[in-house]
Amino acid sequence: MTATASPEMVTTRAGVPLPVVALPQGELLTVSLADIPLLKNALGPGLSFHPLRLDTERSEYVILARMAPGVGLQIHYHTGPAQVYTLAGRWMYVEYPDQPQTAGSYLYEPGGSVHTFMTPADNTEDTVALIWVSGANVNFNEDGTFHSVLDTVSLQYLAEAVSAAQGTSLSYIGGGAAGVVKS
């Protein structure tokens, strides 16, 4: 626990300097949903999200997604691992219909996994999930041809463009010399 937080010296509450390996951190890297607009339909009709962390240097993003009943994504390949914690609603992969993810479910996907995301049309509420992805989604059309890549760089551009079109200001944790980005 640090009592002081300056770039020059970080100490314990007792005033003892922390080892050099301690990260000098002037502030907590934190954001609140109250300060982050819901980027409506940003990933397609019924697929909205709040960007929490967009780290382009690590190619890693964390979003809170809100998905309407009956929506889906293209089949996609993950270049790195993905983690999904479901807060509300229900979703599944077309390839695994007997393993729906419901409120309270945590899913870990290793890099190299391939699947097609969907929310069942008979859902009675939006599905809300915290999603943490490293690497990119390589998306394909129904006929197997290449569709697009969704990575942190494209998600950052999308977040900024949709936020500007909605007339909202954007706040999220960035990467590199980490800090909170506000636009």
N, C-alpha and C positions, 0 to 999 in steps of 0.2 A: 504494500500500500504506500503510495507516495504522498508526502505532505506538501512538497513543492514540485512544480512541473515547469521547469524552464529548460531551454536547450543547453544551458551551461552545466547545470548540475541537478540531478534528481536524487532526492533523499527519502529515507524512511520518515515516519512521523517523529522519530527520536532525533532526526537530523543527521543520521549516518548516511554517507554517500552510497548509492547503489553501485554495483560493479559496472564496468565499462560496457558489458554486454547488454545492459538494460537499455531499452529503446527510450530515448528522450522524447517524451510526448507532452506537448503543451496543452492538449485538450483531448477529451474523449471523442472518438469518431463515432458519432451517433446521429441518427435522423429519426424523425417521427412521421408516421403516416399523415398526421395533421398538416405537415409541411410538404407532402409529396402528392401531386395530383394523380388521380386515377387516369391513366392514359387509355381512354376509351377506344375500343376496337383497334388498337395499335398493331396487334398481331393477326388481325382478321376480324370479321364480324363476330361479335360476342366474346372476343379474346382480348381482355384488357389487363393492364398491370401497373403496379407501382414499382419504379426502379429503386432498389435499396442500396446496392453496391454494383458499380460498373468499373471493373479494374482491367483496363485495356492492356496493361503491361503483363499481367498474369493470365490474360485471356480467361477471366472468371467473372461471372455475374450472379447476383442474388436479386430475385424479384419476388413480389407478392402478386400472384396472378389471380384474376377473377374471371371465371369462364361460365358462360351461359349454358343451359341445357342444350344438348344436341349439336355442339360444335366440335371441331377436330382440327388436327394438323396433318400435314403430309407425312408419309412415311419418312423417317429420318434416321441417320446414323450419327452416333455421338463419338467425337474424336477424343473426349476425355470423360471422366466420371460426372454423373449428375445425381443430385439428391433432392427428394421431394417429400415434404411433410404436408399432409392434407389437413386443413383446418375445418373445412365445411364441404358438404356435398359429396359427390362420387364421380370418379373417372376411371378409365381403364385403357389398356392397350388392346387394339383390335386382335393382336396376336395372342393375347392372354385373357380371354373373356371370363375365365373362371377365377381370376384374381383381381377383382375390382378394388380400388383404393378408396377408402372412406375416411371420414373425420377421425383423426388420431393415427392414421397409417403413415409410416415412414418407409420410403422406398430408396434404395441405393442401386444405381445402375453403373456398372463398370464401363470404362471407355470401350468402344467397339460394339456397344449394344445397338440394335436396330428395332424400331417399333413405330406404330401409328397411334398417336394419342387421340382420345375422344371422350366427351362427356355424354352419357346416355340421354336421349331425348326425353325420357320419362323422369328425369331428375325434377324434383319439386323446388329446388333452390339452385342458386349459382354455386359452383365449386370454387373454393378458395384454397390456394396452396402456396406454400413458401418453397421456392425453387432455387437451387444453387447449382450452377453448371460451370464446369471447367472445360475449356476448349470450345468446340463449335458443334452445331447441328448441321449436318449436310442433308438437305431436303431433296426429295425426289417426287416426280409426278407419278400418277397412277401407272403410266406405261414404263416406268423405270428410268426415264430420262432425268437428267439433272434439273432441279428447280431453283435452288438458292442455298446460300449459307447464312446461318444466323449465328453470329459470334458477338463478343462484347463490343467490338468496334461498330458493327452494323446496328446492334441494339442501342448503343449510345446515340448514334445518328438518328435512329427511329424515335427514341425518347425525346430528343431535343426538337425534332421536326413536329411530332404530334403535340408536344407541350406548347410550342409556338403557335400551331394551328388552333389549339384550344384556347389560346390566350392565357395560359397559366404559367407560373414560374416553377422551376424545377429544382429539386434539391436531392442529392444522393451522395454516397461516399464513393470517391474516385480511387484511383490507384497510383502507383509510383510514389511520389512524395505525397502519400495519402493525406487526404483532407476532404472536407465536405465541399462538393461542387454546387454552386447556386447559380442559376441563370434566370 
